[in-house]
Amino acid sequence: MEIPADKQWGIHTARALQNFTLAGNRVNARLLNAYFLVKKAAAIANRELGYLDAGKADAIIAAADRFREMGCDCPLPALQGGAGTSTNMLVNELIAKEAKAHPIEEVNLHQSTNDSYPTALKVAAIRGVRELSEAFAALQGVFQEREKDFAEIAILGKTELVDAVPLTLGSQFASFAEAFARDRWRTFKCEERLRTVNLGGTAVGTGLTAPRDYIFLVVDKLRELSGLGLSRAENMVEATANADCFVEVSGILNAAAVNMIKASEDLRRLAMLGEIRLPAVQAGSSIMPGKINPVILESAIQIGIKVKANNSIVADCAARGSLQICEFMPLLADALLESIDLLLGGAEMLSKHAQGIEAEQEECLKRLNASPEIITAFLPQIGYDRCTELLAKYERQEGLNVREFLEEELGKAAVEETLSSQNLMSLGHRK
């Protein structure tokens, strides 16, 4: 094949572009950035051990740094055969042309796609989950602020989409905050599952064609460059063959997606009931003037749905690996990193939106005072049978809401004390 002179890549990438004429995602930018770092680590190790000419190694290192800083216009589709070889060769050829080096014999020296690709993916994923943990921390903080703002506002709890016993609006937002706190902690901890890499194992984890001193040194160099707590896998054959660590991390992302969907759905319901007011961010209809829709929450729900689907993809790709390799690593990488990017954007979007949520205190009070379910709060004082009698009597009268009726029957002071936010949230009644 003839390669136009203005192209940054070479024959291997040109053939891949000819073979994989696919629409959809290109190779994730996080993965490419991490791959250039892996190439830099390999060049430093090979230069230090004398396997690569110092001048050539320096040129490779400089090229890798330039692409990490400036990025590249990646032409390759994410979904490619060959366990990621086309991505590896794209990186090799980009660096080679910039550094005037041989893409395989110098840039790819002592490496294979099968050890460099999973290693690059782990570096990219660790960086991603660190960012995600910080985003969930911020999201948690915003909902904790709403928890404080709404701490004194009593509302009706809802079970099975039906009014239930009272609690406070603040406690509802505390439940959102606590769920996001778990997401923060889980994403922070899950990088531990990604720190063991098989770089130096070459094709099947035995290190065939790589010198032993390079195998022991290259991971040290990558750890120094990345600032991540990376270590060489004790069993690199196993680490090359199995991708279940990515499934475990994806499962944690899946849990975060579930919480994002649940919180967003609940916020939509509270807004529909008129107990909260969401920020109006855009016109909601092309035909109905003045209609405002919960578009941010709907976007967050769709993000969660996509991440849940990606979790199934990651698991299926890892399960379909055969013997010493996971052939479907490109799809696995695309799904995993897309989930990180989606959740990161979703958490930041939801955090900004939640800052503007306001309580409709009058509507909350109106709904609370009109609900027969508030009588449940009086069970400790007057018992189940007396509560039932009072409800039956209430049904026969006209003109009063439930609270007003109870104030006439039980006294205003007793009702105020029983339905106070402090009593409702006191974790059980006091004798």
N, C-alpha and C positions, 0 to 999 in steps of 0.2 A: 504493500500500500504506500501511496505517496501522502506525506503529512504536510499540510500547508506550513510555511515557514513562520507564520504569525501565531501558530498554536503553541500553548505552553507545555503540552504533553507530547508523548511519543506513540509508538506503534501499539503497545499493549492497551492503552486507553482508547486509541482510535478503533481497535477491533472490538473493545467492549461497547463503545458507543454504537457500532454497527450491529452488534448482537442484541443489545438490550435497548430497543427502541420503545421505551415505556414512558407513559405520562405519570404524573404523581410526584411524590417527594424526591428531591435530590438527596445525596448523602448528607447526613446531619452535620452542621457546622461544628458542633461540639466534638463529634468524633474526629473530624479532620484536624481540628486544632490539637487534640490529644495525640493524634497519629504523628504530626510533625514533631511533637515533643519526644515521642518514642524514638523517632529517627535521630533526633539530636542526641539523646542518651546513648544510642548505639554508636554513633560516630565518635562521641567523646571516649567511650570505652575502647573502641577499636584504635583510636589515635593513641591513647595512653599506653596500650599494650603493644603498639608498634605494628598492628595489622593494617593500618591505614595511614598513608602519607599525611603528615601534619598539615601541609598546605591544602590538600584535598579535603581532609576532615574539617578544617576550618571553613572552607567554602561551603561544605554541606551544612555545617552548623549555622552559618550565617543565612543560608537560604531557608533552612527550617525556621529560623527566628523570624525572617521576613514574612513568610506565609502565616506564621502564628499571629503576627501583629496585624498584617494587612488582610488576611483571609484570602480566599481564592473563589473564583466563579466556578463552582463545581458543576461539570456537565453530566456526571453519572447519576442514573436513577438509583434510588436506595435499594430497590429489589433487583439483585443481580445474582447469578449463579457463581459457584466457585468459592463459597465460604468467605467472601470478601476479598479475593485476590485482585479483582479489578480496582477496588479502592486502594489497596496496598500499592499496586503498580501506578495508579494515578499519583499518589503521594511521592513514590520513588521518582517518577518521571518529571514531576513539577520541580522537585529539588535538583534532580540531575541536570535539567536544562539550565537552571539558574546557576548551579555550581560548576557546570561543565564537567560533570562526572558521569560514570556509568551507572544506570539506574539499578542494576542487579548486583554487579560485582563490587560496587563501592557503596551506594546508598543503602542497599538491602543486605550488605555484608553480614553474614552470620545470623540472618533472620529468615523467618518464614511468615507467610500470612497467618498461619495457625497459632503462632505465639505473639506476633505483633498486634494483630487485630483485636483479640480478646483483651490484651493489655491496654490498648488504646481505649477500648470501650469502658473498661473499668475506671481508668483515669477520668474519662468524660463523665461517667455516671457519678463518681464520687464528687466531682466538682458540682454537678447538677444537684445532687441531694443536699449538699451543704447550702447552696443558694435556696433550695426549697425549704429547708428547715428554718432559715431566717425569715422567709416569707410567711410561713405558718406562725412563727413567733409574733410577727407584726399583726397578723390576722387575729390571733388569740388576744393580743393587747387591745385591739379595737373593740372586740366583743366584751372584754372585761370593762372597758370604759362605758359601754352601753349598759352593762350589768349594774354598775354604780349609779348611772343616771336614772335607771328604771327601778331601783331597789324598793321604793315605797309604793309602787303602782300595783295594786291587786288586780288580777285578771282571773278568768276561768281557765282551768286546765282543760285539755281536750284528750279524750281517749276514744279511739275508733271513730274519729271525726265527729264526736258528739261531746257536748259540754260535760265536764266532770267537776271535781272539787277545785276550790280556789288555790292559787299560788301567786307569786309576783311575776311581773314581766321581767324584772331583773333576774330572777332565777331561771327563766327561760333562756335568756341570753347567756347566763352562766353555763348552761348546759352546752350551748354552742361553743363557748370559749374552752370548756374542758375537753371537748372532742378535738378541737384544733390543737390543744396542748398535747394531746396524745400523738397527733400527726407530727407535730414539731419534734417530739422526743423520738418517735419511731424513725423518722427520716434522718435525724441526727445520728442515731445508733446504727442504721443499716449500712453505713459505709464500711463498717467492720467486715461485712460479708464480701467486700470487693477489694480488700487490700492485698490479698494473695494473688500474685500474677505468675504466668508461665513464660514470661519473656526469657529467652535463652534456650527454651525447650525445642525450638525449631519445629519440624513438621509434625511429630507425634509425641513430643515431650521427652525424648531421649537425649536431645541435644546434638543429634547427629549432624555433622558438618560445622559445628561451632566449637571452638577451643574451650577447654574447661575454665581457664582464667577469665575469658570473656563472659561465660555463663554466670560466674560468681560476681563479676563486677558490674554488669550492665544494669541490673536491678538497683544496685546501690546508686548508680548515676541517675537513674530515673527518679528514685526517691528524693535525691538532693535537688534535682531540677523542679520537680512537681511540688515539693513541700508536703507530700502526702505520706502517710505511714505505710508504704508498700513493702512487701517482703516476697522473696522467691518461694514458690510452692514447694513443699517437701516432696510431693509426688507430682511431677510435672506431666507425666503421662495421664494421670487422672485429671489434672487441671486442664489439660488440652481437650480431653474427651467429653467432659461434663460441663454443662452450662446452668446447673440448677441454682447457683448463687444469684444469677440474674432473675430467676423465677421468684426467689425469696424476696428480693428487693422490689420486684414488680408487685408482689402481693401486698407489700406495705404501701405502695402507691395506690393499689386498688382500694385498700382501707381508707386512704385519704379521699379518694374519689367518692366512696360511699358517704363519708361525712359531708363532703361538699354538696352532694345531691340532697342529702337529708336536711341540712341546714337551709339550703336554698328553697327547697319545697316548703319547709315550715315557715320561712319568712314570707313566701307568697301567700300562704294560707292566712297568716296573721294580718297581712296587708288587705287581703280580700275581706276579712271579718271587720276591718276598720280599726284594729287595735294598734297598728303601727302605720306610719306613713313613710313610704320609700321615696328617695330622691327622684325627682322627675328629670330624666336625662335626655329624652328625645321624644318626638311625637310618635304616638303608638299606632296610628292608622293613616292610611292614604285616603280614607273615605269618611271616617268619623272624626269630626273636629274636636279637639280637646282631649281625646282618649290617650291615656298614659298607660303603658304596659310595663310589667316587671322584667325588662329586657336583660338587665345585668344578671338577674337570678336565672333566667332561662338559658343564658349563655353558660353560666357556671354549671347548670344541670347537664347541658350537652357536653361540656368538658368532662364531667364525671362519667357520662355514658361512654365516651370515646376511650377514656383511660381504662375502664372496666373491659372494654373490647380488646384493647391492647394487652391487657393482662393475660387474656386467653391466648393471644397470639404468641406472647413471650413463652408461655408454658408449652404450647404446641411445638414451637421451634426447638426448644430445648429437648423435648421428648423425642423428636424425630432425628436427633443426631445419631450417627451410626459409628459404632466402635470408637476409633481414635479421633473423631472430629464431629463438630456441629456444623453441618453444611449450610444451615439456614440462619447463620449468624447475622447476615445483612438485614433480614426482616426482623429478627430479634432486636438488633441494635436500633433500627428505625422505630420500632414500637416502644421500646423502653425509653429512649431519649425523647421521643415525641411526648410520652406521658409526663416526663419531668418538665418539659417546656410548657405543656398545656396546664399542668397543675400550678406551675410557677406563675404563669400569666393569670390563671383563674384566682389564685390566692391574692395577688396584688390588686386585681380588679374588684374582688369581693371586699377586700379591706378598705379600699377607697370608697366603695358604695356604702358600706356599713357605717362609715363615719357620719353620713348624713341621715341615717334612720332616726325618726322621731316617734315618740309615743303619742297616741291619740288618747290622752288620759280621760277625757270626758266620755268617749265611746267605751273605753274599758270599764269605767265605773257604771255606766248605763247598762251594759251587758251583764256585769256582775250582779247589780242590784235586782235585775229582772229575772235572774235564774233560780229556779227551785233548788238547784244543786248546792247552793250556799248553805242550806240547812244542815248538810252533812257536818259542817264545822261545829255544830252544836250538840253532836252526839255525846261527847263526854259529859256535858252538863245535864242534859235532859233525857237521853236515851233514844233508842231507835223508834219505839212505839209512840212516844210523845212527838217526835219529829214527824212521823207519818200522820198523826192526828192533825198537827198544825198545817201540813201541806193540804190535807183534805179540806180543812177549814178555809185555807187561802183560796182554793179553787171555787168556793161558794161565794166569795166576796168580790167586789168590784172597786176599781179606782186606785188601789194601792199596788206598788210593786212589792216583790217578795221582801226586800229589806225593810220597807216602811211597815209592812204587815208584822214582821218579826219584832220591830221596835215597839209596836203597840202591845204585842203579846208578851215580850220578854224584857222590855225596857231598853231604852236607847243606849245607855252606858254599857250594858252587857253585850249588845250587838256590836257596838264600836270596838270593844275590846276583843271580842271573838274574831271579828273580820279584819282586825288590824294586820298590817304586813308582818309585824313582829310575831304575832301569834300564829299566823298562817305558815311562817317559815321557821318555827321554833323546834322542829324535828320532834314531833310528839307533844302531847299535852302534859302539863304538870298537875300533879294531884293537889 
